[in-house]
Amino acid sequence: MDAEALTSALVLRAQKGDGTAFAELIEAQYDCIYRTAWRWCGRRDDAEDIAQEVCVKIGQGLARFDGRSAFSSWVYRITLNAVRDWQRAGARRVRHHDAFADVSPSEAEAEQEAVATACELWAAVRSLPEKQRDAVLLVYAEELSHAEAAAIMGIKEATVSFHVFEARKTLRGLL
């Protein structure tokens, strides 16, 4: 059984009240949810809070999931909406996190520099306008195709390409 068929079977079982199936769905999606939330907000604590909220929202909305899109796309949309809710609520108190929080003293200097550069890049990405930020994070951080990102964002594929192009221009000026 391929991954999509397995996920579909778990969704059906979970929609019928099977708690074990729901737990398996959450376990399979949690790393992606957390990673996506972290890339959007840049702070571990906030990403954990958002990921927990997303898991609750999945549980609340699972009965309404109709399978017209991939389950993972539906989860991405919920995650993006949770991040936006978090941002609108004023939970983002710090726009840039300390790059050194991800670097341990035992790491080589080159690794520390690479981590600091990556943190600087993601901080710059998080400062982009919403649509550009979403497009860049979905395409580059999550490694989705423009078509997959378009489905998640609810826009046309060409529009995703435009947002990525505009983001690159903006990032060149920021970095």
Rosetta blueprint (number, residue, H / E / L):
1 M L
2 D L
3 A H
4 E H
5 A H
6 L H
7 T H
8 S H
9 A H
10 L H
11 V H
12 L H
13 R H
14 A H
15 Q H
16 K L
17 G L
18 D L
19 G H
20 T H
21 A H
22 F H
23 A H
24 E H
25 L H
26 I H
27 E H
28 A H
29 Q H
30 Y H
31 D H
32 C H
33 I H
34 Y H
35 R H
36 T H
37 A H
38 W H
39 R H
40 W H
41 C H
42 G L
43 R L
44 R H
45 D H
46 D H
47 A H
48 E H
49 D H
50 I H
51 A H
52 Q H
53 E H
54 V H
55 C H
56 V H
57 K H
58 I H
59 G H
60 Q H
61 G H
62 L H
63 A H
64 R H
65 F L
66 D L
67 G L
68 R L
69 S L
70 A L
71 F H
72 S H
73 S H
74 W H
75 V H
76 Y H
77 R H
78 I H
79 T H
80 L H
81 N H
82 A H
83 V H
84 R H
85 D H
86 W H
87 Q H
88 R H
89 A L
90 G L
91 A L
92 R L
93 R L
94 V L
95 R L
96 H L
97 H L
98 D L
99 A H
100 F H
101 A H
102 D H
103 V L
104 S L
105 P L
106 S L
107 E L
108 A L
109 E H
110 A H
111 E H
112 Q H
113 E H
114 A H
115 V H
116 A H
117 T H
118 A H
119 C H
120 E H
121 L H
122 W H
123 A H
124 A H
125 V H
126 R H
127 S L
128 L L
129 P L
130 E H
131 K H
132 Q H
133 R H
134 D H
135 A H
136 V H
137 L H
138 L H
139 V H
140 Y H
141 A H
142 E L
143 E L
144 L L
145 S L
146 H H
147 A H
148 E H
149 A H
150 A H
151 A H
152 I H
153 M H
154 G L
155 I L
156 K L
157 E H
158 A H
159 T H
160 V H
161 S H
162 F H
163 H H
164 V H
165 F H
166 E H
167 A H
168 R H
169 K H
170 T H
171 L H
172 R H
173 G H
174 L H
175 L L
